[in-house]
Amino acid sequence: MRKKKYKILVVDDEPDIIEILQYNLEKEGFEVRSLIDSRETLTAALEFKPDLAILDIMMPYQDGVETCRLLRQEKELSDTYILFLTARTEEYSEIAAFETGADDYLIKPIRPRALISRINSLLTREVKRIHAAPPDNGNLVIDKMSYTVHVGDRIISLPKKEFELLHFLAENPRKIFNRDALLDKVWGLDSQVLSRTVDVHIRKIREKIGEEYITTIKGVGYKFEPEGKE
């Protein structure tokens, strides 16, 4: 039985989708708030403080990617997971979602059991993170207890999946992982995201912490350098 009653914000412009999601999520014990107008998302999220937000991409007035970008700018919502549930199957839509800080991406039509499984997987990582000690890699400190990254005197904010990818690589220094292995370890076995998603996240991490900590092994994958590349 889930000890904490997690809060989920659902944003979709289709009332039928809202009804299906709310019914299935509440049946699983989640506290749910739903919105049809995406322009109200930021205000509602700051008030509701959801543990996870489910966003559609194709919405009038303000699409899901822009909505995700606005949520990720708010420090108060830094602990909120963002999951896209969308009919868009194009690769560029998925890449755009992850570029703005999404944690996961599912394609409609809705399969309630698969959705609940994915949500539980994300929130289980949320529970486990508070027990992890921070790997200290010289000038770089990755603190999973507070979900912060310190580079020298700087404190850097990373979206959850970027943080989890960096933390996983740092826990396995100098070991090479290909994209499929990283998708498995960070996104999970049932993930539907593309392998290029890993490249997007690695690039975003490097932009924030510097190029020296993650090495690309051409044609193979990536590895973490504890003290940075010389």
Residue pairs with C-beta under 8 A, 6 or more apart in sequence:
2 29
5 29
5 30
5 31
6 30
6 31
6 51
6 52
6 123
7 30
7 31
7 32
7 33
7 48
7 49
7 50
7 51
7 52
8 25
8 30
8 31
8 32
8 33
8 50
8 51
8 52
8 53
8 54
8 119
9 32
9 33
9 34
9 35
9 41
9 44
9 45
9 48
9 50
9 52
9 53
9 54
10 18
10 21
10 22
10 25
10 32
10 33
10 34
10 35
10 53
10 54
11 34
11 35
11 38
11 41
11 53
11 54
11 55
11 56
11 59
11 64
11 67
12 18
12 21
12 34
12 35
12 36
12 54
12 55
12 56
12 59
12 85
13 36
13 37
13 38
13 56
13 58
13 59
13 60
14 56
15 36
17 56
17 108
17 110
18 34
18 36
20 110
20 112
21 32
21 34
21 54
21 85
21 110
21 115
22 32
22 34
24 112
24 115
24 116
25 32
25 116
25 119
26 32
28 116
30 119
33 44
33 48
33 50
35 41
35 44
37 61
38 55
38 56
38 59
38 60
38 61
38 62
38 63
38 64
38 67
39 61
39 62
41 53
41 55
41 62
41 67
41 70
41 71
42 67
42 70
42 71
42 74
45 53
45 71
45 74
45 77
45 80
46 74
46 76
46 77
49 76
49 77
49 80
50 80
51 79
51 80
51 81
51 123
51 126
52 80
52 81
52 82
52 83
52 119
52 122
52 123
53 71
53 80
53 81
53 82
53 83
54 83
54 84
54 85
55 64
55 67
55 68
55 82
55 83
55 84
55 85
56 64
56 84
56 85
56 86
57 63
57 64
57 65
57 84
57 86
57 87
57 88
57 93
57 97
58 64
58 86
58 87
58 88
59 67
64 84
64 86
64 97
65 93
65 96
65 97
65 100
68 82
68 84
68 97
68 100
68 101
68 102
69 100
69 101
71 77
71 80
71 82
71 101
72 82
72 100
72 101
72 159
75 157
78 147
78 157
79 126
79 147
81 103
81 104
81 122
81 123
81 126
81 160
82 101
82 102
82 103
82 104
82 159
83 102
83 103
83 104
83 105
83 106
83 118
83 119
83 122
84 94
84 97
84 102
84 104
84 105
84 106
85 106
85 108
85 110
85 115
86 93
86 105
86 106
86 107
86 108
87 107
87 108
88 94
88 107
89 107
91 194
91 196
94 105
94 193
94 194
94 197
95 194
95 196
95 197
95 200
97 105
98 105
98 161
98 193
98 197
98 200
98 201
99 200
99 204
101 159
101 162
102 159
102 161
103 122
103 159
103 160
103 161
104 118
104 122
104 161
104 187
104 191
104 193
105 192
105 193
106 114
106 115
106 118
106 192
107 192
114 190
117 190
118 188
118 190
121 188
121 190
125 160
125 164
129 144
129 145
129 147
130 145
132 144
132 145
132 167
133 144
133 145
134 141
134 142
134 143
134 144
134 145
135 141
135 142
135 167
135 170
135 171
137 170
137 173
137 213
137 224
137 226
137 227
137 228
138 226
138 227
138 228
139 151
139 152
139 228
140 149
140 150
140 151
140 170
140 209
140 213
140 228
141 149
141 150
142 149
142 163
142 166
142 167
142 170
143 149
143 150
144 163
144 167
147 158
147 160
147 163
148 155
148 156
148 157
149 155
149 156
149 157
149 158
149 163
149 166
149 208
149 209
150 156
151 209
151 210
156 208
156 209
158 166
158 205
158 208
161 186
161 187
161 201
162 201
162 204
162 205
162 208
164 186
165 182
165 186
165 198
165 201
165 202
165 205
166 205
166 209
166 214
168 182
168 185
168 186
169 177
169 182
169 214
169 222
169 223
169 224
170 224
170 226
172 224
173 223
173 224
173 225
173 226
174 223
174 224
174 225
174 226
175 223
175 224
176 217
176 220
176 221
176 222
176 223
177 185
177 221
177 222
177 223
178 220
178 221
179 195
179 196
179 198
179 199
179 221
180 195
181 221
182 198
182 221
182 222
183 191
183 193
183 195
183 197
183 198
184 191
187 193
187 197
198 222
202 214
202 216
202 222
205 214
206 213
206 214
210 228
211 229
212 225
212 228
212 229
213 224
213 225
213 228
213 229
214 222
214 223
214 224
214 225
215 222
215 223
215 224
215 225
215 229
216 222
217 223
